[in-house]
Amino acid sequence: MLCIIDRYTNDPYWNLAAEEYLLTSFSEPVFRIWRNCDSIIVGKNQNTFAEINIDFVERNNIPVVRRLTGGGTVFHDLGNVNYTFIDKKIDSESTGEMFKRFTSPIIQALDGLDVKAYLSGRNDLLIDEKKFSGNAICIHGDRVLQHGTLLFQSSMNNLSEALIVHEDKFIGKSVKSNRSRVTNISEHLRSKFTTEEFFNYIAAFCSKNLTEYHYTENDIVQITSLADSKYRSREWNYGNSPKCRFHNRAKFSAGVLEVSFNIEKGSITELIINGDYFFKAQTEELCKVLIGAQYEKEKIIDRLESVAIDDYLCGIDTNQFVSLLFT
């Protein structure tokens, strides 16, 4: 496995482009550790405008960048450390097992600092029931990328101000404050660390017996080109938002799912699926399956019979998805 201790830049556009480049252009497994300046990182299938406090973002010139992976929107700053694992996909492995595989080294590293962290729910790492790390995955061919945040000394005020908190996130939870549900790792250490010292510790712990890799000139050219053409573009980060007549949103155990669609002459002519769910196959492919389908529950279920819907909406079944189209 290659190890990239990445101090090349704190530019979030470049860093997210680097993730795609490493996933799609390398064949070797990779561990990477990196940081971003103040930025908002949006999940692949989320409606950006529904997730961010646009006034706060524009007033403070905070970059908003869409990533390749599913899951929810997160806030990055220099008090946050990001880590990435890219490895071979195991065909029989569920998304839950993937998260367990790639978060285990982080849990072990924190245990070395006498911090008792654990994996909770779909993809969160917690200390004392408070979240300090969100994780997400993307599959490309036979490779899987899993990356996560490690809140160390992040600004909780900026985190709370930058993101919109949806009430359905807290169904079944007694605590309804975003700030009270998260914690910085630094608050749980017996000895004081700077963020840079913590970065170095995680890098050293996770890179044992790995081969350190440094970007070549060609790597930098390719990543910079991808950042400029895709990750800095408004089309990628905000996406097109066609006006759809019908909307519905619901929270399932596997995540929040939102559908927007148009019906003309009794058939679905446009369909957009948003949410913080995880996926093994691109959501756009699922939408194409249903374009032109008659707007009847049985007809739609028939179209979905040949589709492995769990690949597109991990943990959400056909009946749950179809219910959103007709509720």
C-alpha positions as CSV (number, residue, x, y, z in Angstrom):
1,M,0.0,0.0,0.0
2,L,1.2,3.5,-0.9
3,C,1.2,6.2,1.7
4,I,0.7,9.9,0.8
5,I,1.3,12.3,3.6
6,D,-0.2,15.2,1.7
7,R,0.9,18.7,2.5
8,Y,0.9,19.8,-1.1
9,T,-2.1,22.2,-0.6
10,N,-5.1,23.0,1.6
11,D,-7.2,23.9,-1.4
12,P,-10.4,21.8,-1.2
13,Y,-11.0,21.8,-4.9
14,W,-7.5,20.3,-5.6
15,N,-7.8,17.9,-2.7
16,L,-11.1,16.4,-3.9
17,A,-9.8,16.2,-7.4
18,A,-6.8,14.3,-6.0
19,E,-9.2,11.7,-4.4
20,E,-10.7,11.0,-7.8
21,Y,-7.4,10.8,-9.5
22,L,-6.0,8.4,-7.0
23,L,-9.1,6.2,-7.2
24,T,-9.3,6.1,-11.0
25,S,-5.7,6.3,-12.2
26,F,-3.8,4.2,-9.7
27,S,-3.9,0.4,-9.4
28,E,-2.1,0.2,-6.0
29,P,-3.8,0.5,-2.7
30,V,-3.4,3.9,-1.1
31,F,-3.5,5.5,2.3
32,R,-3.6,9.4,2.3
33,I,-3.8,12.0,5.0
34,W,-4.6,15.6,4.1
35,R,-6.3,18.9,5.3
36,N,-8.5,21.5,3.8
37,C,-8.9,25.2,4.6
38,D,-12.4,26.4,5.6
39,S,-14.8,24.6,3.2
40,I,-18.1,22.8,2.9
41,I,-17.9,19.3,1.3
42,V,-21.2,18.1,-0.1
43,G,-22.2,14.4,-0.7
44,K,-22.3,13.2,-4.3
45,N,-26.1,13.0,-4.4
46,Q,-27.1,15.9,-2.2
47,N,-29.0,19.0,-3.1
48,T,-26.4,21.6,-2.3
49,F,-28.8,24.5,-1.7
50,A,-30.8,22.5,0.8
51,E,-27.7,21.7,2.9
52,I,-25.8,25.0,3.3
53,N,-26.4,28.4,4.9
54,I,-25.9,30.3,1.6
55,D,-25.8,33.7,3.3
56,F,-23.0,32.6,5.8
57,V,-21.1,30.8,3.0
58,E,-21.1,33.8,0.6
59,R,-20.4,36.3,3.4
60,N,-17.3,34.4,4.5
61,N,-16.2,33.3,1.0
62,I,-16.3,29.6,2.0
63,P,-15.7,27.2,-0.9
64,V,-18.4,24.6,-1.5
65,V,-17.2,21.4,-3.2
66,R,-19.0,18.2,-4.2
67,R,-17.2,15.0,-3.6
68,L,-17.4,11.6,-5.3
69,T,-18.8,9.7,-2.2
70,G,-22.2,9.5,-0.7
71,G,-23.3,10.5,2.8
72,G,-24.0,14.0,4.2
73,T,-22.5,17.4,4.1
74,V,-19.5,18.2,6.3
75,F,-17.5,21.3,7.3
76,H,-13.7,21.3,7.0
77,D,-11.1,23.6,8.4
78,L,-7.5,23.4,9.4
79,G,-8.5,22.0,12.8
80,N,-9.8,18.9,11.0
81,V,-7.7,16.1,9.6
82,N,-8.9,14.0,6.7
83,Y,-7.8,10.4,5.9
84,T,-8.4,8.2,2.9
85,F,-8.1,4.5,2.2
86,I,-8.3,3.2,-1.4
87,D,-8.1,-0.6,-1.8
88,K,-9.6,-3.6,-3.6
89,K,-13.3,-4.1,-3.3
90,I,-14.4,-7.4,-1.7
91,D,-17.4,-8.6,-3.6
92,S,-19.2,-10.1,-0.6
93,E,-18.5,-7.1,1.6
94,S,-21.4,-4.9,2.7
95,T,-21.0,-1.1,3.1
96,G,-21.1,-1.6,6.9
97,E,-18.2,-4.1,6.6
98,M,-16.3,-1.6,4.4
99,F,-16.6,1.1,7.0
100,K,-15.5,-1.3,9.8
101,R,-12.5,-2.4,7.7
102,F,-11.2,1.1,7.0
103,T,-12.1,2.8,10.3
104,S,-10.3,0.1,12.4
105,P,-6.8,1.6,12.0
106,I,-8.1,5.0,13.1
107,I,-9.8,3.5,16.2
108,Q,-6.5,1.7,17.0
109,A,-4.5,4.9,16.5
110,L,-6.7,6.8,18.9
111,D,-6.6,3.9,21.4
112,G,-2.8,4.5,21.4
113,L,-3.6,8.0,22.8
114,D,-5.9,6.5,25.4
115,V,-9.0,7.8,23.5
116,K,-11.8,5.2,23.3
117,A,-13.4,5.7,20.0
118,Y,-16.0,3.4,18.3
119,L,-18.0,3.0,15.1
120,S,-21.6,3.8,15.5
121,G,-24.6,3.6,13.1
122,R,-23.8,3.6,9.4
123,N,-20.6,5.5,9.2
124,D,-19.8,7.6,12.3
125,L,-17.0,7.4,14.8
126,L,-17.9,8.5,18.3
127,I,-16.3,9.3,21.6
128,D,-18.6,9.2,24.6
129,E,-21.6,9.2,22.3
130,K,-20.4,12.3,20.5
131,K,-19.4,12.3,16.8
132,F,-15.9,13.4,15.7
133,S,-15.7,11.6,12.4
134,G,-18.1,11.0,9.4
135,N,-17.1,8.6,6.7
136,A,-18.2,7.9,3.2
137,I,-17.4,5.5,0.3
138,C,-17.2,5.3,-3.5
139,I,-16.7,2.3,-5.7
140,H,-15.0,2.5,-9.0
141,G,-14.6,-0.8,-10.9
142,D,-12.9,-3.2,-8.5
143,R,-11.6,-0.4,-6.2
144,V,-13.3,1.2,-3.2
145,L,-12.4,4.6,-1.7
146,Q,-13.3,5.4,1.9
147,H,-12.5,8.7,3.4
148,G,-13.3,10.4,6.7
149,T,-13.0,13.5,8.8
150,L,-11.2,13.7,12.2
151,L,-12.4,16.7,14.1
152,F,-9.4,17.7,16.2
153,Q,-9.6,21.4,16.9
154,S,-12.4,22.5,14.5
155,S,-14.5,25.6,15.0
156,M,-17.8,24.3,16.3
157,N,-19.3,27.8,15.7
158,N,-18.5,27.8,12.0
159,L,-19.6,24.2,11.6
160,S,-23.0,25.1,13.1
161,E,-23.4,28.3,11.1
162,A,-22.4,26.9,7.8
163,L,-24.7,23.9,7.6
164,I,-28.5,23.7,7.6
165,V,-29.7,21.2,10.2
166,H,-32.8,19.2,9.0
167,E,-35.2,18.1,11.8
168,D,-35.5,14.6,10.2
169,K,-31.9,14.0,11.1
170,F,-32.9,13.9,14.7
171,I,-35.9,11.6,14.6
172,G,-35.5,9.2,17.5
173,K,-32.7,11.2,19.1
174,S,-33.2,13.2,22.4
175,V,-30.6,15.8,21.5
176,K,-31.4,18.3,18.8
177,S,-28.4,20.5,18.8
178,N,-25.8,20.0,16.1
179,R,-23.1,21.5,18.3
180,S,-23.9,19.2,21.3
181,R,-23.8,16.1,19.1
182,V,-20.2,16.6,17.9
183,T,-16.8,16.8,19.7
184,N,-13.2,17.6,19.0
185,I,-10.6,14.8,19.7
186,S,-8.4,17.4,21.5
187,E,-11.0,17.6,24.3
188,H,-10.3,14.0,25.2
189,L,-6.5,13.9,25.2
190,R,-4.5,13.7,28.5
191,S,-1.7,15.6,26.9
192,K,-1.9,18.7,24.6
193,F,-1.4,18.2,20.9
194,T,-1.4,20.8,18.1
195,T,-3.4,19.8,15.0
196,E,-0.1,19.4,13.2
197,E,1.3,17.0,15.9
198,F,-2.0,15.0,15.7
199,F,-1.7,14.9,11.9
200,N,1.9,13.6,12.2
201,Y,0.8,11.0,14.8
202,I,-2.0,9.6,12.6
203,A,0.3,9.6,9.6
204,A,3.0,7.7,11.4
205,F,0.6,5.2,12.9
206,C,-1.2,4.4,9.7
207,S,1.9,4.4,7.5
208,K,3.8,1.6,9.3
209,N,5.2,-0.8,6.7
210,L,3.8,1.2,3.8
211,T,5.7,2.7,0.9
212,E,5.7,6.5,1.0
213,Y,4.7,8.1,-2.3
214,H,5.3,11.6,-3.5
215,Y,3.3,13.2,-6.4
216,T,5.1,13.3,-9.7
217,E,5.0,16.3,-12.0
218,N,2.5,14.4,-14.1
219,D,0.3,13.7,-11.1
220,I,0.2,17.4,-10.2
221,V,-0.6,18.4,-13.8
222,Q,-3.4,15.8,-14.0
223,I,-4.9,16.6,-10.6
224,T,-4.7,20.4,-11.3
225,S,-6.5,19.9,-14.6
226,L,-9.2,17.9,-13.0
227,A,-9.7,20.4,-10.3
228,D,-10.0,23.3,-12.7
229,S,-12.3,21.6,-15.2
230,K,-14.6,19.8,-12.8
231,Y,-14.2,20.5,-9.1
232,R,-14.1,24.3,-9.4
233,S,-17.1,24.4,-11.7
234,R,-20.5,25.6,-10.4
235,E,-22.2,22.9,-12.5
236,W,-20.5,20.1,-10.5
237,N,-20.8,21.7,-7.1
238,Y,-24.3,23.0,-7.3
239,G,-25.7,21.1,-10.2
240,N,-28.7,21.8,-12.3
241,S,-31.9,22.3,-10.4
242,P,-34.8,21.7,-12.9
243,K,-38.2,22.8,-11.6
244,C,-40.0,19.7,-10.7
245,R,-43.6,19.7,-9.8
246,F,-43.6,16.8,-7.3
247,H,-41.3,16.5,-4.3
248,N,-41.1,14.2,-1.3
249,R,-38.5,13.5,1.4
250,A,-38.2,10.9,4.1
251,K,-35.7,9.5,6.6
252,F,-35.0,5.8,6.6
253,S,-32.6,3.9,8.8
254,A,-30.1,3.9,5.9
255,G,-30.3,7.7,5.3
256,V,-32.4,10.6,4.0
257,L,-33.9,10.2,0.6
258,E,-35.5,13.0,-1.4
259,V,-37.3,12.7,-4.8
260,S,-38.3,15.4,-7.3
261,F,-40.1,14.5,-10.5
262,N,-42.4,15.6,-13.3
263,I,-45.2,13.7,-14.9
264,E,-46.5,14.3,-18.3
265,K,-49.4,12.4,-20.0
266,G,-49.3,9.9,-17.2
267,S,-45.5,9.1,-17.4
268,I,-42.4,10.2,-15.5
269,T,-40.5,12.6,-17.7
270,E,-37.9,13.8,-15.2
271,L,-36.6,12.3,-11.9
272,I,-34.0,13.6,-9.5
273,I,-32.9,11.6,-6.4
274,N,-31.1,13.4,-3.6
275,G,-30.0,12.4,-0.2
276,D,-27.2,11.3,2.2
277,Y,-27.5,7.6,1.4
278,F,-24.5,5.5,0.2
279,F,-24.3,3.8,-3.1
280,K,-22.3,1.2,-5.1
281,A,-23.7,2.3,-8.5
282,Q,-24.5,5.8,-9.8
283,T,-27.9,7.2,-9.0
284,E,-28.3,8.7,-12.4
285,E,-28.5,5.1,-13.9
286,L,-31.5,4.4,-11.6
287,C,-33.3,7.6,-12.7
288,K,-32.9,6.6,-16.4
289,V,-34.6,3.2,-15.7
290,L,-37.7,5.1,-14.6
291,I,-37.9,7.8,-17.2
292,G,-40.9,7.1,-19.4
293,A,-42.5,4.7,-16.9
294,Q,-46.2,5.1,-16.4
295,Y,-47.0,6.7,-13.1
296,E,-48.6,3.6,-11.6
297,K,-47.2,1.8,-8.6
298,E,-47.3,-1.6,-10.2
299,K,-45.7,-0.4,-13.4
300,I,-42.8,1.2,-11.6
301,I,-42.3,-1.9,-9.4
302,D,-42.2,-3.9,-12.6
303,R,-39.5,-1.7,-14.0
304,L,-37.5,-2.1,-10.9
305,E,-37.7,-5.9,-10.8
306,S,-34.5,-6.3,-12.8
307,V,-32.7,-3.6,-10.8
308,A,-30.5,-4.4,-7.8
309,I,-31.8,-1.3,-6.0
310,D,-29.5,-1.8,-3.0
311,D,-26.6,-1.0,-5.3
312,Y,-28.0,2.4,-6.0
313,L,-29.6,3.2,-2.6
314,C,-27.7,1.1,0.0
315,G,-30.0,-0.1,2.7
316,I,-33.2,1.2,1.1
317,D,-35.5,-1.3,-0.5
318,T,-37.8,-1.1,-3.5
319,N,-41.0,-0.6,-1.4
320,Q,-39.5,2.3,0.6
321,F,-38.3,4.0,-2.6
322,V,-41.6,3.6,-4.4
323,S,-43.5,4.8,-1.4
324,L,-41.8,8.2,-1.8
325,L,-43.1,8.6,-5.3
326,F,-46.7,8.1,-4.3
327,T,-47.1,9.5,-0.7
